[in-house]
């Protein structure tokens, strides 16, 4: 029985799944940016790609790592890892997977152009990949990388023959969308759907479904209506306000988990002048108050996280005081949410030289996570009560992420979720100083920089002893959180809903794909 689907196939057998495969239609809130599995480090891309492409390792819904296309790996020396690949794996076009394909795939994310959230951050410290046998590669690193498989293991494997110039056009047309996964690409209607068919030669056995349709329905009400009408079998991102209603229906089942996704407020604390800050009269400021740690702390003290979870999310969240969840290495249990203290916040602003506050625009997406538009409004109201002059602007996520990456905002809502066993990737990608030459800090949209944090994190990531490494990563986390590099708001609690006849295994890494849905008994 294949490792990748061990959990899901065991569940299917336990439920007495039918001998004949079925069709599955999934309602998704957000379309992938591209069919290229290496284009962007975002969950909406992963949720599509993992049906079609395999990875070296499979991270299960409880964030445990299992072999997949890689059957074993070992440290040859502190700068060299050897990875043995699974034999007999074939791509959807019938070609056998080789070490050449894997070596090409591991390094390809560095060269993908125009990504709004580059997967190149996974390759920080990777020097080269050497093919040593038809099913063996050696990965050479610039420094010791104890978490190498956390980094490169989740990279999807594509055919090397697509070449270095293949881009979104080739993948979106299907010409390059050739994986080894359980389902093969059939067609795509932009903004509407992706159609997939079972891969009869899948190395892991017969796929559960003959046909999988991914329908993209951004409107929450329309997505729920599609579920209730039967036009989709499973849907994701149930709005908090609909949870109680769906729980009361006998024809619908709900499944939930606290995800690794932290919703946070990103802060432009680097630039001398920031684009959307003004004085109390709305005139642009020639200096940036967010550069002062006391101002950032005051903003955090203005935010009532408990009220956001209770009133905006109807309980579908957990207040956060850091960006690392308790199931990942790098979590510091002593980092608790900033207490709500608006009067203390006003005193800090006065100490920092802003007794009358200043003007700020809070930017947010309006279709990325449940209630993100309402979240922006709630934060704006809290800042206003704290003495700031506030505007709130919400945008569709595809537009929003590009502008956030381009540095158009001063203060904006963002989020990060990871299905890795440790928080090395977000700690390096979001909080480390941006350094394109080293492919580190690639998700650091505010260009936050703290040399003390950088040194602490880099040292932690070279420690092979897991206990020592996690302790050192937690210490690095503390440095950034005490500096209010970002303002963590809450951990997202996710809900999936399914028609009777289907069971969803909730994924802490947030994926919504056919891999986590099985026929119910």
C-alpha positions as CSV (number, residue, x, y, z in Angstrom):
1,X,0.0,0.0,0.0
2,X,1.5,3.3,-1.0
3,X,2.8,5.6,1.7
4,X,1.5,8.8,0.2
5,X,-2.2,7.7,0.5
6,X,-1.8,5.4,3.5
7,X,-4.0,7.6,5.7
8,X,-6.6,8.1,3.1
9,X,-6.8,4.6,1.8
10,X,-7.0,3.2,5.3
11,X,-9.9,5.6,5.9
12,X,-11.6,4.5,2.7
13,X,-11.3,0.8,3.6
14,X,-12.6,1.5,7.2
15,X,-15.6,3.2,5.7
16,X,-16.3,0.4,3.3
17,X,-15.6,2.5,0.2
18,X,-17.2,1.2,-3.0
19,X,-15.3,-1.1,-5.4
20,X,-16.1,1.2,-8.3
21,X,-14.6,4.7,-8.5
22,X,-16.8,7.8,-8.4
23,X,-16.7,11.3,-9.6
24,X,-15.9,14.2,-7.2
25,X,-16.6,17.9,-7.6
26,X,-14.9,20.2,-5.2
27,X,-16.0,23.8,-4.6
28,X,-12.9,26.0,-4.1
29,X,-12.9,29.7,-3.0
30,X,-9.8,30.7,-4.9
31,X,-8.4,29.7,-8.2
32,X,-4.8,28.8,-8.6
33,X,-2.6,31.6,-9.9
34,X,-1.2,29.2,-12.6
35,X,-1.1,25.5,-13.4
36,X,2.7,25.7,-13.0
37,X,3.2,24.0,-9.6
38,X,6.4,26.0,-9.0
39,X,5.0,29.5,-9.8
40,X,3.9,30.6,-6.4
41,X,4.1,29.6,-2.8
42,X,0.4,29.8,-2.0
43,X,-2.1,27.3,-0.8
44,X,-4.5,27.8,-3.7
45,X,-1.8,26.6,-6.1
46,X,-0.9,23.7,-3.9
47,X,-4.5,22.5,-3.6
48,X,-4.6,22.2,-7.4
49,X,-1.1,20.9,-8.1
50,X,-1.0,18.1,-5.6
51,X,-3.8,16.2,-7.5
52,X,-1.5,16.2,-10.6
53,X,2.0,16.2,-9.3
54,X,3.9,14.2,-6.6
55,X,6.6,15.4,-4.2
56,X,9.6,13.8,-2.7
57,X,7.9,13.5,0.6
58,X,4.3,13.6,1.7
59,X,3.4,15.7,4.7
60,X,0.2,14.2,6.2
61,X,-2.7,16.3,7.7
62,X,-1.0,16.1,11.1
63,X,2.3,17.5,9.7
64,X,4.2,14.2,9.8
65,X,6.6,13.4,7.0
66,X,6.4,10.2,4.9
67,X,8.4,8.9,1.9
68,X,6.7,9.6,-1.5
69,X,8.8,9.8,-4.7
70,X,11.8,9.7,-2.4
71,X,12.0,6.3,-0.5
72,X,15.0,7.2,1.7
73,X,17.5,10.0,2.4
74,X,20.7,10.2,4.4
75,X,23.4,12.7,5.3
76,X,26.6,11.8,3.6
77,X,28.5,14.7,5.3
78,X,27.3,18.0,6.8
79,X,27.1,19.6,3.3
80,X,25.8,16.6,1.3
81,X,22.5,14.6,1.3
82,X,21.8,11.5,-0.8
83,X,18.2,10.8,-1.8
84,X,17.0,7.5,-3.2
85,X,14.0,7.6,-5.5
86,X,11.1,5.3,-6.0
87,X,11.4,2.9,-9.0
88,X,8.7,2.3,-11.5
89,X,7.1,5.8,-11.3
90,X,5.7,7.0,-14.6
91,X,4.6,10.5,-15.8
92,X,1.2,10.9,-17.3
93,X,2.7,10.8,-20.8
94,X,4.1,7.3,-20.0
95,X,7.7,8.3,-19.5
96,X,9.5,6.8,-16.5
97,X,10.6,9.3,-13.8
98,X,14.4,9.5,-13.4
99,X,16.8,11.4,-11.2
100,X,17.2,13.9,-14.0
101,X,13.6,14.9,-13.6
102,X,14.0,15.3,-9.8
103,X,17.2,17.3,-10.1
104,X,15.6,19.6,-12.6
105,X,12.5,20.0,-10.5
106,X,14.3,20.8,-7.2
107,X,16.3,23.7,-8.8
108,X,13.5,25.0,-11.1
109,X,11.7,27.3,-8.6
110,X,14.7,29.6,-8.4
111,X,14.2,30.4,-12.1
112,X,10.5,30.9,-12.2
113,X,9.8,34.5,-13.2
114,X,7.3,37.1,-11.9
115,X,6.1,35.1,-9.0
116,X,4.3,37.1,-6.3
117,X,5.5,34.7,-3.6
118,X,8.5,32.8,-4.9
119,X,9.1,29.1,-4.0
120,X,12.8,29.9,-4.3
121,X,12.8,30.6,-0.6
122,X,12.7,26.7,-0.2
123,X,16.1,26.6,-1.8
124,X,17.9,28.9,0.5
125,X,21.3,27.3,1.1
126,X,21.0,24.7,-1.7
127,X,24.1,24.9,-3.8
128,X,23.5,22.2,-6.5
129,X,21.8,18.9,-7.2
130,X,23.9,16.1,-8.7
131,X,22.6,13.0,-10.5
132,X,24.7,10.0,-9.3
133,X,22.5,7.1,-10.6
134,X,19.3,6.7,-12.5
135,X,17.3,6.9,-9.2
136,X,19.7,8.7,-6.9
137,X,20.5,12.4,-6.5
138,X,23.0,14.1,-4.2
139,X,22.1,17.6,-2.9
140,X,25.0,19.9,-2.0
141,X,24.4,22.7,0.4
142,X,26.3,25.9,1.1
143,X,26.1,25.3,4.9
144,X,24.7,22.5,7.1
145,X,20.9,22.1,6.4
146,X,19.4,19.7,8.9
147,X,15.9,20.6,7.6
148,X,16.7,20.0,4.0
149,X,13.9,17.6,3.4
150,X,11.4,20.0,5.0
151,X,12.5,22.5,2.4
152,X,12.9,20.6,-0.8
153,X,10.7,17.6,0.0
154,X,7.5,19.5,-0.8
155,X,8.7,20.6,-4.2
156,X,6.5,19.1,-7.0
157,X,8.3,17.0,-9.6
158,X,7.8,17.9,-13.2
159,X,9.3,16.5,-16.4
160,X,12.8,17.7,-17.2
161,X,12.0,17.7,-20.9
162,X,9.7,20.7,-20.5
163,X,13.0,22.7,-20.4
164,X,14.1,25.8,-18.5
165,X,11.9,28.2,-20.6
166,X,8.5,26.6,-19.9
167,X,6.3,29.1,-18.2
168,X,2.7,29.8,-17.4
169,X,1.5,29.7,-21.0
170,X,2.8,26.1,-21.4
171,X,1.4,24.9,-18.1
172,X,-2.0,26.7,-18.4
173,X,-2.5,25.1,-21.8
174,X,-1.7,21.7,-20.4
175,X,1.3,21.1,-22.6
176,X,3.7,21.1,-19.6
177,X,1.2,20.0,-17.0
178,X,2.5,16.4,-16.8
179,X,3.0,14.9,-13.4
180,X,3.2,11.6,-11.7
181,X,0.2,12.1,-9.4
182,X,-3.1,10.3,-9.1
183,X,-5.0,12.6,-11.5
184,X,-4.0,13.9,-14.9
185,X,-4.8,17.3,-16.4
186,X,-7.7,17.3,-18.8
187,X,-8.9,20.9,-19.3
188,X,-9.1,24.3,-17.7
189,X,-11.6,27.1,-18.0
190,X,-10.0,30.2,-16.4
191,X,-12.0,31.6,-13.5
192,X,-14.4,28.6,-13.5
193,X,-12.9,25.1,-13.3
194,X,-10.2,22.6,-13.8
195,X,-11.1,19.1,-15.0
196,X,-8.9,16.0,-14.0
197,X,-9.1,12.3,-14.8
198,X,-7.8,9.3,-13.0
199,X,-4.2,8.3,-13.8
200,X,-4.6,4.5,-14.6
201,X,-0.9,3.9,-14.2
202,X,-0.5,5.7,-10.8
203,X,2.3,4.1,-8.9
204,X,0.3,4.2,-5.7
205,X,-2.6,2.2,-7.0
206,X,-6.0,3.0,-8.4
207,X,-7.2,6.5,-7.6
208,X,-10.4,6.8,-5.6
209,X,-12.2,8.8,-8.3
210,X,-12.6,8.5,-12.1
211,X,-13.0,12.2,-12.5
212,X,-12.3,15.2,-10.3
213,X,-13.7,18.7,-11.0
214,X,-12.4,21.7,-9.2
215,X,-14.9,24.5,-9.4
216,X,-13.9,28.0,-8.4
217,X,-16.6,29.9,-6.6
218,X,-15.3,33.0,-4.8
219,X,-18.6,34.1,-3.3
220,X,-19.2,32.4,0.0
221,X,-23.0,32.3,-0.3
222,X,-22.8,30.9,-3.9
223,X,-20.3,28.2,-2.8
224,X,-22.6,27.1,0.1
225,X,-25.6,27.2,-2.3
226,X,-23.7,24.9,-4.8
227,X,-23.1,22.4,-1.9
228,X,-26.7,22.4,-0.9
229,X,-27.9,22.0,-4.5
230,X,-25.5,19.1,-5.1
231,X,-23.5,20.8,-7.8
232,X,-20.4,20.3,-5.7
233,X,-19.8,17.5,-3.3
234,X,-17.3,19.2,-1.0
235,X,-16.5,22.8,-0.3
236,X,-13.9,24.7,1.7
237,X,-13.6,27.9,3.8
238,X,-17.1,27.8,5.3
239,X,-17.9,31.3,6.5
240,X,-18.1,31.4,10.3
241,X,-21.7,32.7,10.2
242,X,-22.8,29.6,8.3
243,X,-21.3,27.0,10.6
244,X,-24.2,26.6,13.0
245,X,-26.7,26.4,10.1
246,X,-24.8,23.7,8.3
247,X,-24.3,21.7,11.5
248,X,-28.0,21.5,11.9
249,X,-28.6,19.9,8.5
250,X,-28.8,16.1,8.3
251,X,-27.6,16.0,4.7
252,X,-24.4,17.9,5.4
253,X,-21.3,16.9,7.4
254,X,-18.8,19.5,8.8
255,X,-15.1,18.8,9.4
256,X,-12.8,21.3,11.2
257,X,-9.2,21.8,12.4
258,X,-7.1,24.6,13.8
259,X,-4.7,25.3,10.9
260,X,-1.1,26.5,10.9
261,X,-2.2,29.7,9.2
262,X,-1.6,32.8,11.2
263,X,-3.4,35.9,10.2
264,X,-1.2,38.9,10.8
265,X,-0.7,42.6,10.2
266,X,2.3,43.5,8.2
267,X,4.1,46.8,9.0
268,X,6.3,49.0,6.9
269,X,8.9,49.6,9.6
270,X,11.9,50.2,7.2
271,X,11.2,53.1,4.8
272,X,11.8,56.6,5.9
273,X,8.5,57.6,4.3
274,X,5.7,55.2,3.8
275,X,3.1,55.5,1.0
276,X,-0.2,55.5,2.9
277,X,0.6,57.3,6.1
278,X,-0.6,60.9,6.7
279,X,-0.9,63.4,9.4
280,X,-4.2,64.0,11.2
281,X,-5.3,66.3,8.4
282,X,-4.7,63.7,5.7
283,X,-1.5,65.2,4.3
284,X,1.4,62.8,3.5
285,X,4.0,62.4,6.2
286,X,7.7,63.0,5.5
287,X,8.7,60.5,8.2
288,X,7.5,57.1,9.1
289,X,6.2,56.6,12.6
290,X,6.1,52.8,12.1
291,X,9.9,52.7,12.3
292,X,9.6,53.3,16.1
293,X,9.1,50.0,18.0
294,X,6.9,51.8,20.5
295,X,4.4,52.8,17.8
296,X,4.3,49.2,16.6
297,X,3.7,48.0,20.1
298,X,1.0,50.6,20.6
299,X,-0.8,49.3,17.4
300,X,-0.7,45.8,18.8
301,X,-2.2,47.0,22.1
302,X,-5.1,48.7,20.3
303,X,-6.2,45.3,18.8
304,X,-8.7,43.3,20.8
305,X,-7.9,39.8,19.4
306,X,-10.5,38.1,21.6
307,X,-13.2,40.4,20.2
308,X,-12.1,39.7,16.6
309,X,-12.3,36.0,17.2
310,X,-15.7,36.2,19.0
311,X,-17.5,38.8,16.9
312,X,-15.9,38.7,13.4
313,X,-15.1,35.0,13.2
314,X,-17.9,33.6,15.4
315,X,-15.3,31.6,17.3
316,X,-13.5,30.2,14.2
317,X,-10.0,31.3,15.4
318,X,-7.5,31.3,18.2
319,X,-5.8,34.6,19.3
320,X,-2.1,34.5,18.4
321,X,1.0,36.1,19.9
322,X,3.5,34.7,17.4
323,X,3.6,33.3,13.9
324,X,4.7,29.7,14.8
325,X,2.0,27.2,15.8
326,X,2.5,24.8,18.6
327,X,2.8,21.8,16.3
328,X,5.9,23.2,14.5
329,X,9.6,23.7,15.6
330,X,10.2,27.3,16.5
331,X,7.2,27.8,18.7
332,X,7.8,29.7,22.0
333,X,5.0,28.9,24.5
334,X,5.9,32.0,26.4
335,X,4.8,34.3,23.5
336,X,1.2,35.1,24.3
337,X,-1.1,37.6,22.5
338,X,-0.5,41.3,23.3
339,X,-3.1,42.3,25.9
340,X,-5.7,44.7,24.7
341,X,-4.8,48.1,26.3
342,X,-6.0,51.2,24.4
343,X,-5.1,53.6,27.1
344,X,-1.6,52.1,27.4
345,X,-1.3,52.4,23.6
346,X,-2.1,56.1,23.7
347,X,0.6,56.6,26.3
348,X,3.2,54.8,24.1
349,X,2.2,56.9,21.1
350,X,2.7,60.1,23.1
351,X,6.1,58.8,24.3
352,X,7.1,58.2,20.7
353,X,6.2,61.7,19.7
354,X,2.7,61.1,18.3
355,X,0.3,62.3,21.1
356,X,-2.3,63.2,18.5
357,X,-1.8,60.1,16.4
358,X,-1.5,60.0,12.7
359,X,-3.3,58.8,9.6
360,X,-3.1,55.3,8.2
361,X,-4.8,53.2,5.6
362,X,-5.4,49.6,6.6
363,X,-5.3,47.4,3.5
364,X,-6.8,43.9,3.3
365,X,-7.9,41.3,0.8
366,X,-11.6,40.5,0.7
367,X,-11.6,36.9,-0.6
368,X,-8.5,35.2,0.7
369,X,-9.5,34.0,4.2
370,X,-13.0,34.0,5.8
371,X,-14.1,37.5,6.8
372,X,-10.9,39.2,5.7
373,X,-12.8,42.2,4.6
374,X,-14.7,42.5,7.9
375,X,-11.4,41.9,9.7
376,X,-9.9,45.0,8.0
377,X,-12.9,47.0,9.1
378,X,-12.6,45.8,12.7
379,X,-8.9,46.7,12.9
380,X,-9.7,50.1,11.4
381,X,-12.3,50.8,14.1
382,X,-9.9,49.7,16.9
383,X,-7.2,51.9,15.5
384,X,-9.6,54.8,15.2
385,X,-10.6,54.4,18.9
386,X,-6.9,54.4,19.7
387,X,-6.6,57.9,18.3
388,X,-5.5,57.3,14.7
389,X,-7.1,58.7,11.5
390,X,-8.0,55.5,9.6
391,X,-9.2,54.4,6.2
392,X,-9.7,50.8,5.2
393,X,-9.4,49.5,1.6
394,X,-10.2,45.9,0.6
395,X,-9.2,44.3,-2.7
396,X,-9.6,40.9,-4.5
397,X,-6.6,38.8,-3.5
398,X,-5.1,38.4,-6.9
399,X,-4.8,42.1,-7.2
400,X,-4.0,42.6,-3.6
401,X,-1.0,40.2,-3.3
402,X,0.8,41.9,-6.3
403,X,0.4,45.3,-4.7
404,X,1.5,44.1,-1.3
405,X,4.6,42.5,-2.9
406,X,5.4,45.7,-4.8
407,X,5.4,47.7,-1.5
408,X,2.3,49.8,-2.2
409,X,1.0,49.5,1.4
410,X,2.1,50.7,4.8
411,X,-0.1,48.5,7.0
412,X,-1.8,45.4,5.6
413,X,-3.4,42.2,6.6
414,X,-1.7,39.0,5.4
415,X,-1.4,35.4,6.3
416,X,0.9,32.4,6.2
417,X,0.2,28.7,6.6
418,X,2.6,25.9,6.2
419,X,2.4,22.1,6.1
420,X,6.0,21.6,7.1
421,X,7.2,19.9,10.3
422,X,9.0,23.1,11.4
423,X,8.5,26.8,10.9
424,X,11.9,27.3,9.2
425,X,10.3,28.4,5.9
426,X,8.1,31.3,7.2
427,X,10.8,32.4,9.7
428,X,13.3,32.6,6.9
429,X,10.9,33.8,4.2
430,X,8.9,36.4,6.1
431,X,11.1,37.8,8.8
432,X,14.7,37.4,7.6
433,X,16.2,40.4,5.8
434,X,15.4,40.1,2.1
435,X,18.4,38.9,0.1
436,X,17.5,37.9,-3.4
437,X,21.1,36.7,-4.1
438,X,20.7,34.1,-1.4
439,X,17.0,33.5,-2.0
440,X,16.1,34.3,1.6
441,X,13.5,36.7,2.9
442,X,11.6,36.3,-0.4
443,X,8.2,36.7,1.4
444,X,9.4,39.7,3.4
445,X,7.0,42.1,1.7
446,X,7.7,44.9,4.2
447,X,11.5,44.5,3.9
448,X,11.8,44.2,7.7
449,X,15.4,43.8,8.8
450,X,16.9,42.8,12.1
451,X,20.6,41.6,12.0
452,X,20.2,40.0,15.5
453,X,17.3,38.0,14.4
454,X,19.0,37.0,11.1
455,X,22.1,35.7,12.9
456,X,20.0,33.8,15.5
457,X,17.9,32.1,12.9
458,X,20.7,31.2,10.6
459,X,22.6,29.6,13.5
460,X,19.5,27.7,14.5
461,X,18.9,26.3,11.0
462,X,22.4,24.8,11.0
463,X,21.8,22.7,14.2
464,X,21.3,19.0,13.5
465,X,20.1,18.1,17.0
466,X,16.3,18.5,16.8
467,X,15.8,19.6,20.4
468,X,18.6,22.2,20.3
469,X,17.4,23.4,16.9
470,X,13.8,23.9,18.0
471,X,15.0,25.8,21.1
472,X,17.2,28.0,19.0
473,X,14.5,28.7,16.5
474,X,12.1,29.6,19.3
475,X,14.7,32.1,20.6
476,X,14.9,33.6,17.1
477,X,11.1,33.8,17.0
478,X,11.1,35.7,20.3
479,X,13.6,38.3,18.9
480,X,11.3,39.2,16.0
481,X,8.0,39.1,18.0
482,X,9.4,41.3,20.8
483,X,10.4,43.8,18.1
484,X,6.9,43.7,16.7
485,X,8.2,42.8,13.3
486,X,4.6,41.8,12.5
487,X,1.5,41.8,14.6
488,X,0.1,38.3,14.8
489,X,-3.7,38.4,15.1
490,X,-5.1,34.8,15.3
491,X,-4.7,31.2,14.1
492,X,-7.4,30.3,11.6
493,X,-9.8,27.5,12.4
494,X,-10.9,25.9,9.1
495,X,-14.1,24.2,8.2
496,X,-15.0,22.0,5.3
497,X,-18.5,20.8,4.4
498,X,-19.5,17.7,2.5
499,X,-22.7,16.1,1.2
500,X,-23.6,12.9,2.8
501,X,-21.5,10.2,1.1
502,X,-18.2,11.9,1.4
503,X,-15.7,12.3,4.3
504,X,-13.1,15.0,4.5
505,X,-9.8,14.6,6.4
506,X,-9.1,18.1,7.6
507,X,-5.6,19.2,6.7
508,X,-3.7,21.5,9.1
509,X,-1.8,22.6,6.1
510,X,-5.1,23.8,4.6
511,X,-5.2,21.9,1.4
512,X,-8.5,21.2,-0.3
513,X,-8.0,18.5,-2.9
514,X,-9.1,15.0,-3.9
515,X,-6.3,13.5,-1.7
516,X,-8.3,14.3,1.5
517,X,-11.8,13.3,0.4
518,X,-13.0,9.7,0.5
519,X,-16.4,8.1,-0.1
520,X,-18.3,7.6,3.1
521,X,-20.0,4.3,4.0
